């Protein structure tokens, strides 16, 4: 495996973010089918993931309680 350029690394990062977002969107779709208007989970989102979800029109809240990160994505 050779060295990657900055542009190649950005592309790899974007692909990873979109893969993670697609998984989150699948969970959100499942919640929506159940009549819910939000998806909540224990875990964290990266700044880039939060930014992408907001670009897509979702409201994103994150926090931490008892050293456990959480996120709520609303639509």
C-alpha positions in Angstrom: 0.0 0.0 0.0 1.5 3.3 -1.1 1.2 6.8 0.2 -2.0 8.6 -0.5 -2.4 12.2 -1.5 -4.5 14.7 0.6 -7.2 14.5 -2.1 -7.3 10.7 -1.9 -7.5 10.8 1.9 -10.4 13.4 1.7 -12.2 11.1 -0.7 -11.7 8.1 1.6 -13.0 10.1 4.6 -16.0 11.3 2.6 -16.8 7.7 1.6 -16.6 6.6 5.2 -18.8 9.4 6.5 -21.4 8.6 3.8 -21.3 4.9 4.7 -22.0 5.8 8.4 -24.7 8.3 7.4 -26.4 5.6 5.2 -26.5 3.3 8.3 -28.0 6.0 10.4 -30.5 6.9 7.7 -31.7 3.2 7.6 -32.3 3.3 11.4 -34.1 6.6 11.0 -36.3 5.1 8.3 -37.2 2.2 10.6 -38.2 4.7 13.3 -40.3 6.8 10.9 -42.1 3.6 9.8 -43.0 3.1 13.5 -44.5 6.7 13.5 -41.6 8.2 15.4 -40.2 11.6 14.6 -36.7 11.0 16.0 -33.9 8.5 16.3 -32.0 8.3 19.6 -29.1 6.2 20.4 -26.1 5.8 22.7 -23.0 6.7 20.9 -21.3 9.6 19.3 -21.3 11.3 16.0 -18.2 13.0 14.4 -18.4 16.7 13.6 -18.5 15.8 9.9 -21.4 13.4 10.5 -23.3 16.0 12.4 -22.6 18.6 9.6 -23.8 16.2 6.9 -27.0 15.4 8.7 -27.7 19.1 9.3 -27.1 19.7 5.5 -29.7 17.0 4.8 -32.2 19.0 6.9 -32.2 17.0 10.2 -31.9 18.5 13.7 -29.0 16.9 15.6 -28.5 17.0 19.4 -25.6 15.3 21.1 -24.5 15.1 24.7 -23.1 12.9 27.4 -24.4 11.6 30.7 -22.4 9.6 33.1 -19.6 9.4 30.5 -21.9 7.8 28.0 -22.3 9.8 24.7 -25.8 10.0 23.1 -27.3 11.5 20.0 -30.9 12.4 18.9 -31.7 13.1 15.3 -35.1 14.6 14.6 -37.0 15.3 11.5 
